[in-house]
Amino acid sequence: MSTNTFSHGVKSGTAKDPKDSKNDSAKFGASFAPSFTVNVSKSNTTGGGTPAQGMGPRGHSEASLPVPEFTSPADVRNYCNSLRALMVGISFEVSMGAEILKGVLSTVPDPEGRIGGSKVRAWRVSRKLGKAADSAAAAAKNAAACYAAFQQAYEEEINRVKHRARKPQGRRMDWADQ
C-alpha cells in the first residue's frame, strides 16, 4: 500500500496519482457534505426576570417551551413566540437531515441495477423527512397566527388594560401659546 492511500486502497483527497490525468470529480460526481453546525440555545425567564428552574409542565429539565399558564397577554405572546422559534429551528434541522439522508442513500446501488433507481429510492425515503420539516414550518406559522388571532379576538380587553396602565403625563410645554 502506498503512502497516498488510506486503508482499503481508497485514495486521499489531497494525494495525486501521476498516472491519473482526469479530474476525480468527473469520475465520481459531486457530493454534498455540509461543514457547519447549527446550535440552538434558549434561556427561559419567568415574569420577574429570574431564570426558570428548568422544570417544564412535564416536570423535567428538557422542556423546550415555557409553562402554559396563560395568566396574561404576555404569557400568551411568550408561549406562541417560544413555540414558533422552536418549530422554525426544528424545521431547518429536519430539512437538512432530509437532504443529507437523500444524498447518503442515493449512493447505495440499486439491487436490480436500474438507471437512477438508487436516486428514486433515496427520494422516496427522504421525502417523509421533508414532509416532517414542512409540518414543523407549518406549526411555526400557526403559532404566530395563534397570537395574531388572540390579539384580534381580545383587542377590546387588551386596549382597556393598556389605557388604564398608562402613566399620567406631566405638564407639557405648549409652544403655540405665546
C-alpha positions, 0 to 999 in steps of 0.5 A: 500500500502506498503512502497516498492511500488510506486503508482499503486502497481508497485514495486521499483527497489531497494525494495525486496519482501521476498516472491519473490525468482526469479530474476525480470529480468527473469520475465520481460526481459531486457530493454534498457534505455540509461543514457547519453546525447549527446550535440552538440555545434558549434561556427561559425567564419567568415574569420577574426576570429570574431564570426558570428552574428548568422544570417544564409542565412535564416536570423535567429539565428538557422542556423546550417551551415555557409553562402554559399558564396563560395568566396574561397577554404576555404569557400568551405572546411568550408561549406562541413566540417560544413555540414558533422559534422552536418549530422554525429551528426544528424545521431547518434541522429536519430539512437538512437531515432530509437532504443529507439522508437523500444524498447518503442513500442515493449512493447505495446501488440499486439491487436490480441495477436500474438507471437512477433507481438508487436516486428514486429510492433515496427520494422516496425515503427522504421525502417523509423527512421533508414532509416532517420539516414542512409540518414543523414550518407549518406549526411555526406559522400557526403559532404566530397566527395563534397570537395574531388571532388572540390579539384580534379576538381580545383587542377590546380587553387588551386596549382597556388594560393598556389605557388604564396602565398608562402613566399620567403625563406631566405638564407639557410645554405648549409652544403655540401659546405665546 
